[in-house]
Structures are given as C-alpha cells and as structure tokens.
C-alpha cells in the first residue's frame, strides 16, 4: 500500500485533476472509473475529458434510478462524447428477491436493505471490476460520518487486492459546485430540488437545511448503517 501512497505524495491533495491523471497514467488499462452521475462523478468526467485520457467509465443501473439520472447521463454523453457503460444486476436475482419479499423489502430491516443493495449494486460492481487492478470513485471525506477517514488511495476492503483512488477526497461540496458552475458541467436536476445525494428513487429524498449530505439516503436508518456495501464490507458505515 505504501508504494501507492508514494505515487501521489508529490501532488497537492486538492489537485483532483493531477491525481486523476497520475492514476490513469500509472495503471493504464488496468484502471476503470465509476460514476453515478452525482456531482463528484460529473466533475471527474469533465476532468477526464479535459485530460484527453482513455479510460473505461461505467455506471450501475439498479433498475430503480430516477428519470433525472438517465436524463443527466444523456446530457453528459452529448457534451463530452464519453460513452458511459451501464452495468445491470442479474435479472434472475432481482426477480427472486421481488417475488419472495415484495418490492419494498429494503424498508423492513437493515439486513433486507443490504440484500437489495447487494443484488442491485455490489454484485454488478464485483463483476465489472474483474480484470482491473484499481478503480476511481468520487467519494469525499465531508460527505458523512462514515467517510471521514478516507484517503486519496486505499485498499478496497470489499474487493481484496484492488486499489481505490479518490481524487476528490479533500474537496467539499462548495468546491464541487464551484467547479461544476465554473466549467459548465451538466448536473442532475434533482439537486435543484433540494437533493444532496442521489441514488435509487425509492431510497433518496431531499435534505433539510443543516443535514449532512447523505442524510437523504435510506433516511429511515441510523447514520452508521448508511452504506450500500460498495465501499465497506457488509455495507456498514458509502
């Protein structure tokens, strides 16, 4: 792990574009980038475009995303010419879950919600990461209590042997909005309606003033449970 930390040691921790460029140059075809078309991922897509770097970019289509997310993805495609690859859950697993437990089992318990996230997000991510050594995320330290200890580069606890690079880890929401507005980056229209973090339509609501950025995700759960499992084993504490 130390060699990867050294890889970025000479870069300003807030210079996300330089971190992104270094990661792509170092890993080459062995690195990929995830986006959920939230502000962080959109800023990173803009940086990739400006850098002129080749990298596979993917997004997880859970089957329950809001229409605004798809609409945003289309504006991104038209502006940048970047073809984001949609990755889908296995329909047999989704069918079994919904036939066995109904459409809203995720609200009945944390375990059920993690099961749903596992089928719709974690398994597809595991599948898409096969063949890669590293992946890039848009996570930041200021997003929630569960992310305060993030680093620019870290080992992936969910996918042993793989590396995660977080170029925006030292940015805050204000930094992101400044970048998005300054560079005329397309953004999800749900942000204009009070949403601060956007996931599945049924698991996301607008936030009230003073709430942390991820308060609108799985709002019926305690804050320490608000992870889908993409970044922490078992989903505890994304």
Order of alpha helices (4+ residues) and beta strands (2+ residues): alpha-alpha-beta-alpha-beta-alpha-beta-alpha-alpha-alpha-beta-beta-beta-alpha
